[in-house]
Amino acid sequence: MSEEEEKAKSMSAYVKFEVPEELQSKSLEALDLARTTGSVKKGTNETTKTIERGMAKLVLIGEDVTPVEIVMHIPPLCEEKGTPYLYVKRQKDLGAACGINKGCASAAVVDPGRAGEVIEGIIGELKRMKV
């Protein structure tokens, strides 16, 4: 199997693009800052409601969520609503950035607080990366 095929196989069905490590780290830090100085919603149900209401500024989705059905609907919903989103490798890291000591499948930044500028930069990088 080629390296490309290997990579495609290892990516989950709902992961539509690869996010560089540096951007993942920056996003997790921004989520943590938004949590302490603004507001975030954590968990798939809260994230979904926030996107549907058009309140999400940035959505983070764990790549290692099983079963995948838990978060499969989030990327298409974000695209439909024009909400920027990205993936992070481990839901444990996402949970830590949300201030909980267990995994978190997805999270949404509602009020960036002091992370506003960083989040704008992340959204700019995502626009340059994606289709």
N, C-alpha and C positions, 0 to 999 in steps of 0.2 A: 504494500500500500504506500502511495506517495505521501509526502509530508502534508500536502494540501488536503488529501482525502482523510488523513489521520486527524487533522485539525477540524475539518468539517464534521467528522464523526463524533469528536469529543464535544463539540458545541451542541447545546440543547436545541430542541426543535423551535423554541421561541426566540432564541438569540439570533438577531438578524445582522449584527455586525460586531466586530471585535473592538474593544475599548483598550487603548494602551494603559499599562500599569500606572504610569504617572498621572493620567487623567482620572483613573479610578481612585487613587490616593487623594488627589486634590478634591474630588467629589465627596469622598467620605469625610474629609476634614471640613468641607463647606457644610455638609449635612450636620455634623457635630456642632459647628458654630451657629448654624441656623436654629438648631434645637435649643441652645442656651441663650440666644439673643433674639430669636424670632419665634417661629412655630413650624413644627413638622408633624406629619401624620405617619404612623408606622403600622405595618401589617397590610395584607392584601385588601381587606374590606375597606379600611379607612382610605387607603391609597386610591382604590377604584372610585369611591364616592367623591373624593377630592378632585380627581381628573374629570369625572362627569359633571361636576359643578363648575368646572373651569377655574378652579382655585389653585391648582398645582403649578408651581413655577419650574420645578425640575423633579423628575421621578427617577429613582434608583431601583434596579431590579437585580436580585441575586441570580447568578448563573447556575448554582448548584441546588435549585429547588426541586424537590421530588414530592409528589408527582408533579410533572410539568403543568398539568391542568390548573394548578393553583394560580399561576401567573401568566399563562399563555394568552389571556385576553388583554393584558395590559399594553404591550406594544401597539397592537392595532387601535386600541382605544386612544392612546396617546397621539397616534398619527391622525386619527379622525378629529381630535380636539386641538391639534397643533401644539401639543405639550412636549417639550424636550425631555428625552429619557436616555438612560444609559444603563449598562450592566456592570456589576461588580462580581468578581470571581466567587467570593464566599459570603453566604448569608450571615455567617458569624460576624464578619467585619461590618456588615450593614447593621446588625443588631447592636454592636458595640458603639457605632456612630450615633445610633438612636438612643443610647443610654441604657440599654438592657443587656443582661449578660447571657443572652441566648440568641439563636439565629433569628433573622427577620427576612421574610421573602421579598418585601418591597417597602419603599418609603417615599413620601412626597414632601417637598419643601413648599410650605404655604406662605410663610413670611420669612424671607431670607435674613432679616435682622442685619447684623454686621457682615454677613456673608454675601450680601448683595452684589458687590463688585466681582468677587470670585466666581459666583454663580453666573454672572453675565459672561465672564471669560470662558467658563466651561461650555455654556450654550453656544458661544462663538466657535469654539473648537469643534463641538458636535456638528454644527452646520457645515464646517469645512470638511469634516470626515464623511458625513453621510451622503446618500444618494441625492 
